[in-house]
Amino acid sequence: MNRKSMKKSLMPYTFLLIFIIGCLIVFNVFNKTVNELTYDEFIKDLNGGKVTELTITPKVRTETYKLEGKLSDYKENESFVLYLPFSDEFISKITEVKEKTSDFELTIANDPEASSWLAVIVEVVPILVLVGAGIWIFTRQLSGGNKSMDFGKSRAKLVEESRTTFKDVAGLTEEKEEVQELIDFLKNPKKFTNMGARIPKGVLLVGPPGTGKTLLARAVAGEAKVPFYYISGSDFVELFVGIGASRVRDMFKQAKMNAPCLIFIDEIDAVGRQRGTGLGGGHDEREQTLNQLLTEMDGFGANEGIIIIAATNRPDVLDPALLRPGRFDRQVTVNLPDKNARVEILKVHAKNKVLDKNITLEYLAKRTPGFSGADLENLLNEAALLAVRRSKKSITMSEIDEATDRVLMGPAKVTKKYTDKEKRLVAFHEAGHAVMGLKLDGANEVQKITIIPRGHAGGYTMMTPKEESFNYTKKELLESICGLLGGRVAEEVTFNEITTGAHDDFKKATKIARSMVTEYGMSNLGPMMLEEPSGNTFLGRDYTKNRNISDTVAHEIDEEMRSIINDCYAKTKKIITENKDLLALIANTLLEEEIITKEQIDYLVEHGHLPKDEEKNNDNIKEEQPAKSKKAKKEDTSK
């Protein structure tokens, strides 16, 4: 336990102790009873022998005696007090009574106010405390205690030495090569200047969220061993005009003092959007901040030894002046990792995880196409949490499957109950997707089917491409549409009715069909770009797509889309009808098991039933079954 966490753990007990002490002090103060006696009452009690304790304190400043004490009939917390003027006769009288009776304790104390030091403490120290408190509050205001006097100061945080290196960045081989020159320049700038080369002033990292853009920037600083400033684009913009520009100036001023150094601006699209756009005109504060950033990067002043790395997942909205040479000279695209990259990422995040011996990282990477580095980290973390919750000693495939579903669709809603009719509908719907994945090479491959509700879905079929690729053929796109339509067709063929469960499938299928017609030139309209994929960023992409077409062509686009969807629907219906036995086998198995995996589906197709208990190996089917030819599979399904 470090010192900070120890302080946090002891803090509640400290407050409790202070509270108890305060309560005791208050109780003792307010529980005391002090009786003010007159001179006659005191003399009467003194002569009557009731006084048990007496303390006489002379007050020089007021020329009085303060008498404190107790009487015999007083309680423990009860006392008396009275004040008398200076008189030797009075003191001698008390002394005589003391000598005669000796029944009470007599104490004569010194005047505390007679000390000059004590007088200084009593009178001067409170004034000094008040003045010091006022000065402290004022300096806190100026130094940013509540940020009221600190608008123009930079919010960039400084890391003297980043501990992140390229060893911590897995899967970004090409991206690390692109930024290697920055590291060489920061380590040995003369090697470049002697050759007349100018290192890029800015590097823009572009890619989807969670792909490791911030991690890569930290690794560059860690490899170069230089100071590292990091800030978000939204930290520049404030309510008052000019504050953002002031913060930009202050940030570069601080960076010059620590040059060579790196400045990392995350989500730069918050401040770097195109100027003079939008329904209501430009945003003066944001545009002034952007103008100051442009000036600092490549203006009249030189910022030698300062390299800026920025990250965004919206490069289409950035101002063109920000992307020209001399500012962000280089763009590095950080894409989603492929299978090999996912293996490397999983190795990094699995270092402190206890995985079952039957689980291989290559198999996990194969099951997770489209996952970013952050998704993979979250997947293993969720699996570890589930293993702890289930009191297991290692993370098994069961936890991996459940964690994958949690990441993609959310936790299972086990309390939500189906009617028998709804359960059969969902089972045959999901089985329809599986049949199309088995019968079409271009359709996505089914990895897992469940009829347990998750999120907004009543059932869930995890489908992944058979092979990861950057380009798709027309046949593959058409078969992907057929795979998406398999659920609706299975409902119609089996129950002669349709449900609302296929709305998400239709959304994806329609998007593919429209892209084939308007962007890919895969229709009878010819190889033409009829719609650009991006529109006006500030007015909404869906409402302002660039459509330089007539109403007649728009009608032809709709007709082509309808033709593609209808043809795929007819083809899907034919395949489902020819394989009704296979559809029923998968659906009925799903009704019994509720969850079946790809390996179980393959075993089911080959043997007609799931493996028995004696055929299972530690409750898991082997990762890969012996491959059979398509002809043999067709013979099995036709029996």
Wavefront OBJ file of the C-alpha trace (Angstrom):
o trace
v 0.000 0.000 0.000
v 1.528 3.333 -1.040
v 1.538 6.475 1.092
v -1.353 8.121 -0.741
v -3.674 5.116 -0.396
v -2.672 4.761 3.276
v -3.654 8.381 3.906
v -6.997 7.799 2.223
v -7.656 4.685 4.325
v -6.757 6.455 7.607
v -8.667 9.631 6.810
v -12.135 8.382 8.001
v -10.678 7.207 11.323
v -8.906 10.560 11.783
v -12.152 12.449 11.248
v -13.924 10.104 13.675
v -11.271 10.691 16.346
v -11.448 14.474 15.898
v -15.242 14.300 16.137
v -15.108 12.310 19.390
v -12.550 14.680 20.968
v -14.656 17.654 19.918
v -17.755 16.093 21.442
v -15.914 15.473 24.729
v -14.643 19.049 24.845
v -18.082 20.458 24.131
v -19.624 18.146 26.735
v -17.126 19.203 29.397
v -17.503 22.893 28.619
v -21.265 23.020 28.505
v -21.795 20.497 31.307
v -20.075 22.666 33.942
v -22.106 24.813 36.361
v -20.518 28.052 37.657
v -22.363 29.955 40.416
v -21.644 33.663 40.950
v -21.589 34.448 44.682
v -21.864 37.807 46.453
v -19.350 38.905 49.046
v -21.769 38.279 51.931
v -22.650 34.804 50.664
v -18.969 33.903 50.314
v -18.109 35.169 53.896
v -21.047 33.240 55.285
v -19.974 29.997 53.546
v -16.348 30.601 54.520
v -17.123 31.089 58.203
v -19.567 28.196 58.130
v -16.854 25.786 56.879
v -18.564 24.997 53.561
v -15.615 26.049 51.381
v -13.568 22.975 50.351
v -11.367 24.501 47.602
v -10.342 28.113 46.977
v -8.068 29.627 44.343
v -7.200 33.351 44.448
v -5.906 34.926 41.235
v -4.888 38.628 41.285
v -5.862 40.669 38.186
v -3.337 43.496 37.991
v -4.926 45.287 35.058
v -8.353 45.515 36.739
v -7.010 45.622 40.372
v -9.303 42.813 41.444
v -9.077 39.333 42.921
v -10.727 36.419 41.118
v -11.908 33.797 43.598
v -12.775 30.309 42.321
v -13.626 27.249 44.336
v -16.100 24.634 45.516
v -18.510 24.259 48.420
v -19.187 21.075 50.307
v -22.709 20.709 48.937
v -21.662 21.212 45.289
v -21.674 18.487 42.674
v -18.468 17.362 40.943
v -18.928 19.648 37.924
v -20.202 22.645 39.993
v -18.109 25.617 41.247
v -18.391 29.244 42.303
v -16.702 32.483 41.242
v -16.636 36.093 42.485
v -14.520 39.182 41.977
v -13.343 41.459 44.823
v -11.209 44.639 44.786
v -7.613 44.572 46.024
v -7.597 44.521 49.886
v -4.949 43.278 52.305
v -7.617 43.033 54.994
v -9.565 40.539 52.878
v -6.536 38.314 52.285
v -5.591 38.336 55.964
v -9.140 37.388 56.910
v -9.093 34.358 54.618
v -5.696 33.378 56.014
v -6.991 33.499 59.575
v -9.934 31.256 58.708
v -7.548 28.837 56.969
v -5.283 28.700 60.075
v -8.214 28.090 62.403
v -10.074 25.431 60.420
v -7.636 24.028 57.833
v -10.654 22.383 56.204
v -10.131 23.701 52.636
v -7.342 23.941 50.104
v -6.071 27.453 49.486
v -4.131 28.319 46.323
v -2.831 31.753 45.361
v -2.026 31.842 41.600
v 0.005 34.325 39.595
v -1.664 36.775 37.240
v -1.364 35.262 33.681
v -1.792 38.693 32.164
v 1.282 39.995 34.033
v 3.551 38.267 31.447
v 4.410 40.537 28.506
v 4.879 37.561 26.175
v 1.461 36.217 27.011
v -0.074 39.623 26.386
v 1.576 39.698 22.979
v 0.278 36.246 22.175
v -3.251 37.065 23.280
v -3.489 40.382 21.447
v -1.188 40.086 18.408
v -1.384 36.444 17.326
v -5.119 36.488 16.399
v -4.472 39.495 14.151
v -1.554 37.737 12.482
v -3.657 34.607 11.940
v -6.429 36.617 10.263
v -3.965 38.487 8.026
v -2.189 35.249 7.065
v -5.467 33.532 6.214
v -6.443 36.453 3.990
v -3.104 36.355 2.157
v -3.377 32.574 1.687
v -6.890 32.813 0.227
v -5.817 35.601 -2.152
v -2.773 33.662 -3.402
v -4.928 30.571 -3.929
v -7.219 32.654 -6.119
v -4.282 33.861 -8.204
v -2.631 30.430 -8.501
v -5.804 28.753 -9.738
v -7.302 27.413 -6.540
v -10.748 27.852 -8.092
v -9.548 28.739 -11.602
v -11.198 32.150 -11.397
v -7.961 34.087 -12.073
v -6.294 31.489 -14.305
v -8.183 31.584 -17.603
v -5.238 32.220 -19.873
v -2.909 29.571 -18.469
v -2.320 26.410 -20.454
v -4.117 23.262 -19.305
v -1.478 21.003 -20.849
v -0.056 18.478 -18.365
v 3.653 17.812 -18.415
v 5.160 14.333 -18.143
v 8.895 14.700 -17.589
v 9.663 11.177 -18.801
v 7.101 8.829 -20.296
v 7.537 5.210 -19.233
v 5.616 3.888 -22.229
v 7.778 2.451 -25.023
v 7.207 0.612 -28.287
v 7.208 -2.670 -26.342
v 3.877 -1.605 -24.862
v 2.410 -0.859 -28.308
v 1.434 -4.101 -30.013
v 0.204 -4.594 -33.556
v 1.121 -1.172 -35.000
v 4.215 -2.193 -36.945
v 3.834 0.172 -39.911
v 2.655 3.029 -37.707
v 5.725 2.715 -35.469
v 7.960 2.851 -38.529
v 6.258 6.080 -39.640
v 7.000 7.857 -36.363
v 10.509 6.427 -35.954
v 11.938 9.503 -37.714
v 10.510 11.732 -34.985
v 12.383 9.757 -32.356
v 15.646 9.935 -34.321
v 15.217 13.684 -34.756
v 14.532 14.308 -31.079
v 17.593 12.229 -30.135
v 19.985 13.605 -32.772
v 18.613 16.638 -34.671
v 21.993 17.501 -36.222
v 21.891 14.378 -38.378
v 18.873 15.837 -40.174
v 19.884 19.495 -40.245
v 23.301 18.696 -41.732
v 21.565 16.987 -44.633
v 19.182 19.932 -45.071
v 16.174 17.845 -44.085
v 13.283 19.333 -42.159
v 11.504 17.048 -39.757
v 7.680 17.174 -39.882
v 6.338 19.761 -37.459
v 3.140 17.877 -36.904
v 1.908 14.304 -37.185
v -1.814 13.600 -37.329
v -2.919 10.186 -36.065
v -6.206 9.177 -37.693
v -8.252 6.113 -36.843
v -11.278 4.674 -35.063
v -11.583 5.005 -31.282
v -9.595 2.551 -29.191
v -6.951 1.730 -31.795
v -4.026 3.101 -29.744
v -3.418 6.636 -31.014
v -2.745 8.113 -27.567
v -0.649 5.095 -26.584
v 1.487 5.526 -29.714
v 2.118 9.211 -28.893
v 3.201 8.318 -25.353
v 5.515 5.638 -26.744
v 7.188 8.164 -29.059
v 7.961 10.393 -26.060
v 9.131 7.389 -24.053
v 11.455 6.164 -26.801
v 12.903 9.641 -27.380
v 13.121 10.320 -23.610
v 11.885 13.890 -23.935
v 9.239 15.864 -22.007
v 5.696 15.157 -23.080
v 2.809 17.642 -22.913
v -0.685 16.276 -23.405
v -3.992 18.120 -23.638
v -7.454 17.627 -25.101
v -8.801 19.894 -27.814
v -11.770 20.827 -25.627
v -9.434 22.241 -22.938
v -8.640 25.225 -25.160
v -12.187 26.455 -25.641
v -13.863 28.557 -22.940
v -16.861 30.846 -22.678
v -14.850 34.030 -23.134
v -13.378 34.931 -26.510
v -9.589 34.952 -26.588
v -8.983 32.535 -23.715
v -8.271 29.591 -26.027
v -5.749 31.610 -28.057
v -4.056 32.694 -24.828
v -3.787 29.083 -23.710
v -2.223 28.088 -27.027
v 0.405 30.838 -26.649
v 1.127 29.809 -23.061
v 1.414 26.133 -24.040
v 4.006 26.842 -26.712
v 5.829 29.206 -24.343
v 6.178 26.413 -21.796
v 7.154 23.924 -24.503
v 9.977 26.204 -25.733
v 11.471 26.178 -22.245
v 11.591 22.360 -22.322
v 12.551 21.878 -25.978
v 13.085 19.415 -27.509
v 9.709 18.067 -26.483
v 6.432 16.628 -27.732
v 2.963 18.148 -27.561
v 0.057 15.730 -27.901
v -3.402 17.168 -28.639
v -6.126 14.569 -28.310
v -9.454 15.008 -30.146
v -8.129 17.953 -32.124
v -11.391 18.122 -34.089
v -12.894 19.915 -31.051
v -10.824 22.991 -31.905
v -9.653 22.325 -35.470
v -12.983 22.200 -37.336
v -13.411 24.090 -40.561
v -13.847 27.839 -40.120
v -16.858 29.818 -41.247
v -19.240 26.873 -41.535
v -22.505 25.956 -39.930
v -25.994 27.368 -39.898
v -25.206 30.193 -37.480
v -21.795 31.171 -38.814
v -18.458 30.465 -37.149
v -17.663 30.085 -33.468
v -15.471 33.100 -32.670
v -13.729 31.570 -29.660
v -12.955 28.283 -31.426
v -11.833 29.992 -34.621
v -9.503 32.366 -32.774
v -8.017 29.381 -30.957
v -7.497 27.591 -34.276
v -5.941 30.714 -35.827
v -3.463 30.974 -32.954
v -2.596 27.283 -33.275
v -1.953 27.710 -37.007
v 0.272 30.710 -36.315
v 2.290 28.903 -33.651
v 2.817 25.853 -35.851
v 3.966 27.688 -38.970
v 3.816 31.452 -38.634
v 6.365 34.224 -38.327
v 7.839 32.751 -35.174
v 9.905 29.568 -35.135
v 9.264 26.767 -32.669
v 12.428 24.725 -33.011
v 12.522 21.354 -31.304
v 8.764 21.164 -30.730
v 6.853 18.380 -32.481
v 3.082 18.220 -32.287
v 1.199 14.936 -32.450
v -2.575 15.153 -32.724
v -5.241 12.461 -32.804
v -8.760 12.387 -34.200
v -11.328 9.973 -35.569
v -12.947 12.753 -37.638
v -10.330 13.937 -40.170
v -13.058 14.992 -42.611
v -14.097 17.945 -40.419
v -10.622 19.470 -39.969
v -9.756 22.821 -41.502
v -7.652 22.517 -44.705
v -5.127 25.050 -43.353
v -4.387 22.676 -40.494
v -3.465 19.844 -42.864
v -1.214 21.709 -45.276
v 2.568 21.100 -45.397
v 4.359 23.004 -42.674
v 1.720 22.210 -40.095
v 0.542 18.635 -39.963
v 2.913 17.396 -42.641
v 2.227 13.730 -42.124
v -0.901 11.692 -41.512
v -0.604 8.244 -39.977
v -3.690 6.057 -40.228
v -4.136 3.771 -37.234
v -6.565 1.103 -38.450
v -8.330 -1.666 -36.603
v -5.910 -4.559 -36.053
v -5.889 -7.610 -38.306
v -5.604 -11.151 -36.982
v -1.820 -11.103 -36.470
v -1.999 -7.695 -34.801
v -4.784 -8.920 -32.521
v -2.577 -11.811 -31.429
v 0.170 -9.363 -30.441
v -2.314 -7.132 -28.591
v -3.763 -10.099 -26.739
v -0.258 -11.137 -25.663
v 0.231 -7.728 -24.039
v -3.093 -7.758 -22.196
v -2.891 -11.448 -21.238
v 0.409 -11.143 -19.343
v -1.271 -10.935 -15.948
v -4.258 -13.142 -16.836
v -4.524 -16.837 -15.883
v -5.827 -18.484 -19.067
v -6.898 -22.102 -19.297
v -4.441 -24.326 -21.150
v -7.070 -25.119 -23.808
v -7.315 -21.447 -24.845
v -4.886 -20.108 -27.428
v -4.502 -16.438 -28.299
v -4.551 -17.286 -32.017
v -8.002 -18.790 -31.574
v -9.222 -15.709 -29.683
v -7.844 -13.439 -32.410
v -9.683 -15.457 -35.044
v -12.976 -15.049 -33.161
v -12.685 -11.267 -32.726
v -12.500 -9.555 -36.156
v -13.287 -5.855 -35.996
v -12.213 -5.540 -32.349
v -9.957 -2.608 -31.469
v -7.132 -2.812 -28.952
v -9.380 -1.289 -26.286
v -12.085 -3.856 -27.073
v -9.615 -6.722 -26.671
v -8.393 -5.365 -23.343
v -11.981 -5.011 -22.163
v -12.769 -8.535 -23.376
v -10.009 -10.157 -21.311
v -10.842 -7.993 -18.292
v -14.517 -8.971 -18.435
v -13.521 -12.631 -18.754
v -11.263 -12.319 -15.699
v -14.077 -10.701 -13.692
v -16.442 -13.513 -14.657
v -13.882 -16.154 -13.656
v -13.507 -14.541 -10.224
v -17.281 -14.270 -9.870
v -17.626 -17.993 -10.675
v -14.788 -18.924 -8.258
v -12.634 -20.470 -10.992
v -8.875 -20.807 -10.892
v -8.390 -19.864 -14.553
v -10.227 -18.170 -17.422
v -11.948 -20.793 -19.564
v -13.668 -20.599 -22.956
v -16.993 -20.191 -21.191
v -15.869 -16.869 -19.700
v -14.411 -15.768 -23.039
v -17.727 -16.433 -24.830
v -19.747 -14.622 -22.171
v -17.317 -11.682 -22.156
v -17.528 -11.399 -25.956
v -21.303 -11.227 -25.752
v -21.091 -8.616 -23.000
v -18.763 -6.418 -25.046
v -20.888 -6.643 -28.199
v -24.447 -6.799 -26.875
v -24.417 -6.223 -23.125
v -25.205 -8.577 -20.223
v -27.750 -11.337 -20.627
v -31.279 -10.608 -19.406
v -31.909 -13.919 -17.691
v -35.019 -12.630 -15.940
v -36.767 -11.860 -19.229
v -38.950 -14.835 -20.098
v -40.163 -15.875 -23.544
v -43.415 -17.531 -24.368
v -42.988 -20.884 -26.091
v -44.100 -19.350 -29.387
v -41.623 -16.468 -29.148
v -38.818 -18.836 -28.242
v -39.473 -21.007 -31.309
v -39.636 -17.935 -33.549
v -36.306 -16.652 -32.264
v -34.681 -20.088 -32.527
v -35.720 -20.604 -36.170
v -34.778 -16.990 -37.002
v -31.237 -17.430 -35.689
v -30.997 -20.908 -37.271
v -31.815 -19.309 -40.632
v -28.662 -17.182 -40.395
v -26.646 -20.278 -39.556
v -27.946 -22.234 -42.573
v -27.043 -19.407 -44.959
v -23.584 -19.171 -43.429
v -23.078 -22.892 -44.019
v -24.386 -22.980 -47.584
v -22.871 -19.786 -49.045
v -19.148 -19.152 -49.303
v -19.557 -15.368 -49.357
v -21.936 -15.163 -46.399
v -20.555 -14.468 -42.945
v -19.693 -17.477 -40.838
v -21.715 -18.078 -37.680
v -19.502 -18.282 -34.588
v -22.179 -18.481 -31.928
v -25.975 -18.510 -31.612
v -27.960 -17.712 -28.490
v -31.651 -17.178 -27.840
v -30.994 -15.526 -24.460
v -32.022 -11.843 -24.731
v -29.211 -9.287 -24.681
v -29.596 -5.521 -24.925
v -32.511 -4.736 -27.213
v -32.220 -8.032 -29.086
v -34.322 -11.093 -28.340
v -31.617 -13.373 -29.727
v -28.120 -12.957 -31.015
v -26.062 -14.525 -33.783
v -22.366 -13.645 -33.892
v -21.257 -13.752 -37.538
v -17.748 -13.036 -38.788
v -16.225 -13.019 -42.274
v -14.665 -16.307 -43.313
v -11.545 -14.399 -44.324
v -10.502 -10.848 -43.495
v -10.035 -8.753 -46.621
v -9.968 -5.113 -47.705
v -11.916 -5.581 -50.924
v -15.149 -7.450 -51.538
v -16.472 -8.885 -54.779
v -20.028 -8.385 -55.972
v -20.762 -12.061 -55.260
v -19.546 -11.726 -51.672
v -21.707 -8.651 -51.088
v -24.786 -10.336 -52.529
v -24.218 -13.439 -50.405
v -23.732 -11.245 -47.330
v -27.189 -9.786 -48.010
v -28.567 -13.322 -48.340
v -27.039 -14.221 -44.983
v -28.710 -11.208 -43.363
v -32.089 -12.147 -44.871
v -31.855 -15.753 -43.671
v -33.639 -15.018 -40.378
v -36.733 -13.443 -41.940
v -36.968 -16.142 -44.620
v -36.737 -18.901 -41.975
v -39.671 -17.342 -40.121
v -41.760 -17.179 -43.290
v -40.932 -20.724 -44.481
v -41.500 -22.329 -41.064
v -44.449 -20.404 -39.593
v -45.982 -18.695 -42.665
v -45.759 -15.376 -40.808
v -43.181 -12.675 -40.219
v -42.115 -10.687 -37.140
v -40.286 -7.451 -36.339
v -37.139 -9.307 -35.292
v -35.337 -8.734 -38.603
v -35.340 -4.922 -38.562
v -31.589 -4.676 -37.824
v -30.848 -7.267 -40.537
v -32.830 -5.165 -43.053
v -30.924 -2.039 -42.033
v -27.577 -3.661 -42.765
v -28.772 -5.323 -45.984
v -30.249 -2.076 -47.311
v -27.031 -0.194 -46.566
v -24.993 -2.760 -48.532
v -27.427 -2.667 -51.450
v -27.433 1.138 -51.623
v -23.641 1.280 -51.519
v -23.481 -1.263 -54.358
v -25.686 0.968 -56.514
v -24.513 4.487 -55.594
v -20.848 4.018 -54.679
v -19.445 0.740 -56.025
v -21.045 0.788 -59.495
v -22.343 -2.781 -59.105
v -25.727 -2.349 -60.792
v -27.347 -1.811 -64.203
v -26.839 1.952 -63.775
v -23.172 1.436 -64.582
v -19.863 2.347 -62.914
v -20.916 5.744 -61.565
v -20.520 7.538 -58.232
v -24.071 8.707 -57.639
v -23.689 9.643 -53.958
v -20.654 10.640 -51.969
v -20.360 8.804 -48.665
v -19.846 12.012 -46.631
v -21.862 15.197 -46.653
v -21.861 18.537 -44.854
v -20.486 17.789 -41.413
v -22.229 20.681 -39.713
v -25.693 20.082 -41.184
v -25.829 16.328 -40.699
v -24.501 13.687 -43.047
v -27.781 11.846 -43.527
v -29.615 15.012 -44.545
v -27.028 16.612 -46.791
v -25.476 13.839 -48.893
v -24.094 15.190 -52.114
v -26.607 13.939 -54.688
v -25.850 15.421 -58.090
v -28.595 13.372 -59.693
v -32.033 13.964 -61.108
v -35.285 12.653 -59.706
v -35.409 10.083 -62.488
v -32.002 8.660 -61.531
v -33.033 8.666 -57.858
v -36.047 6.548 -58.822
v -33.796 4.197 -60.784
v -31.536 3.847 -57.732
v -34.519 2.803 -55.639
v -35.539 0.305 -58.305
v -32.048 -1.196 -58.465
v -31.912 -1.506 -54.687
v -35.304 -3.194 -54.658
v -34.169 -5.557 -57.388
v -31.027 -6.553 -55.474
v -32.917 -7.151 -52.236
v -35.718 -9.108 -53.982
v -33.280 -11.308 -55.903
v -31.344 -12.073 -52.729
v -34.578 -12.787 -50.879
v -35.681 -15.260 -53.562
v -32.283 -16.972 -53.509
v -32.361 -17.165 -49.706
v -35.861 -18.608 -49.720
v -34.797 -21.317 -52.165
v -31.810 -22.345 -50.041
v -33.814 -22.348 -46.788
v -36.608 -24.405 -48.403
v -34.119 -26.976 -49.716
v -32.527 -27.294 -46.263
v -35.565 -27.294 -43.992
v -34.321 -30.416 -42.197
v -31.005 -28.752 -41.372
v -32.875 -25.616 -40.276
v -35.107 -27.655 -37.946
v -32.109 -29.599 -36.571
v -30.227 -26.427 -35.619
v -33.360 -24.690 -34.277
v -34.461 -27.641 -32.135
v -30.953 -28.040 -30.751
v -30.933 -24.324 -29.962
v -34.250 -24.663 -28.123
v -32.677 -27.329 -25.898
v -29.250 -25.787 -25.350
v -30.109 -22.037 -25.733
v -26.470 -21.417 -26.728
v -24.468 -23.276 -29.394
v -21.065 -22.416 -30.840
v -19.521 -22.815 -34.292
v -17.790 -26.026 -33.295
v -21.064 -27.474 -32.072
v -22.816 -26.423 -35.287
v -20.125 -28.133 -37.372
v -20.425 -31.291 -35.252
v -24.212 -31.130 -35.516
v -24.089 -30.916 -39.316
v -21.679 -33.839 -39.535
v -23.267 -36.227 -37.000
v -26.855 -35.036 -36.667
v -26.554 -34.544 -32.894
v -24.346 -32.850 -30.359
v -21.470 -34.853 -28.810
v -22.383 -36.995 -25.845
v -20.745 -36.539 -22.466
v -18.204 -39.276 -23.051
v -17.236 -37.697 -26.362
v -16.531 -34.308 -24.788
v -13.087 -33.343 -23.652
v -13.332 -31.283 -20.460
v -16.761 -30.026 -21.556
v -15.195 -28.400 -24.617
v -15.258 -29.478 -28.225
v -11.904 -29.348 -29.929
v -11.119 -26.100 -31.629
v -10.773 -27.535 -35.094
v -12.624 -30.536 -36.484
v -11.233 -32.503 -39.439
v -12.184 -30.637 -42.562
v -14.671 -32.315 -44.900
v -15.320 -31.542 -48.499
v -18.411 -29.582 -49.523
v -19.678 -32.622 -51.348
v -19.505 -34.749 -48.212
v -21.311 -32.067 -46.206
v -24.088 -31.878 -48.779
v -24.468 -35.674 -48.656
v -24.812 -35.519 -44.851
v -27.428 -32.805 -44.928
v -29.436 -34.509 -47.653
v -29.840 -37.692 -45.607
l 1 2 3 4 5 6 7 8 9 10 11 12 13 14 15 16 17 18 19 20 21 22 23 24 25 26 27 28 29 30 31 32 33 34 35 36 37 38 39 40 41 42 43 44 45 46 47 48 49 50 51 52 53 54 55 56 57 58 59 60 61 62 63 64 65 66 67 68 69 70 71 72 73 74 75 76 77 78 79 80 81 82 83 84 85 86 87 88 89 90 91 92 93 94 95 96 97 98 99 100 101 102 103 104 105 106 107 108 109 110 111 112 113 114 115 116 117 118 119 120 121 122 123 124 125 126 127 128 129 130 131 132 133 134 135 136 137 138 139 140 141 142 143 144 145 146 147 148 149 150 151 152 153 154 155 156 157 158 159 160 161 162 163 164 165 166 167 168 169 170 171 172 173 174 175 176 177 178 179 180 181 182 183 184 185 186 187 188 189 190 191 192 193 194 195 196 197 198 199 200 201 202 203 204 205 206 207 208 209 210 211 212 213 214 215 216 217 218 219 220 221 222 223 224 225 226 227 228 229 230 231 232 233 234 235 236 237 238 239 240 241 242 243 244 245 246 247 248 249 250 251 252 253 254 255 256 257 258 259 260 261 262 263 264 265 266 267 268 269 270 271 272 273 274 275 276 277 278 279 280 281 282 283 284 285 286 287 288 289 290 291 292 293 294 295 296 297 298 299 300 301 302 303 304 305 306 307 308 309 310 311 312 313 314 315 316 317 318 319 320 321 322 323 324 325 326 327 328 329 330 331 332 333 334 335 336 337 338 339 340 341 342 343 344 345 346 347 348 349 350 351 352 353 354 355 356 357 358 359 360 361 362 363 364 365 366 367 368 369 370 371 372 373 374 375 376 377 378 379 380 381 382 383 384 385 386 387 388 389 390 391 392 393 394 395 396 397 398 399 400 401 402 403 404 405 406 407 408 409 410 411 412 413 414 415 416 417 418 419 420 421 422 423 424 425 426 427 428 429 430 431 432 433 434 435 436 437 438 439 440 441 442 443 444 445 446 447 448 449 450 451 452 453 454 455 456 457 458 459 460 461 462 463 464 465 466 467 468 469 470 471 472 473 474 475 476 477 478 479 480 481 482 483 484 485 486 487 488 489 490 491 492 493 494 495 496 497 498 499 500 501 502 503 504 505 506 507 508 509 510 511 512 513 514 515 516 517 518 519 520 521 522 523 524 525 526 527 528 529 530 531 532 533 534 535 536 537 538 539 540 541 542 543 544 545 546 547 548 549 550 551 552 553 554 555 556 557 558 559 560 561 562 563 564 565 566 567 568 569 570 571 572 573 574 575 576 577 578 579 580 581 582 583 584 585 586 587 588 589 590 591 592 593 594 595 596 597 598 599 600 601 602 603 604 605 606 607 608 609 610 611 612 613 614 615 616 617 618 619 620 621 622 623 624 625 626 627 628 629 630 631 632 633 634 635 636 637 638 639
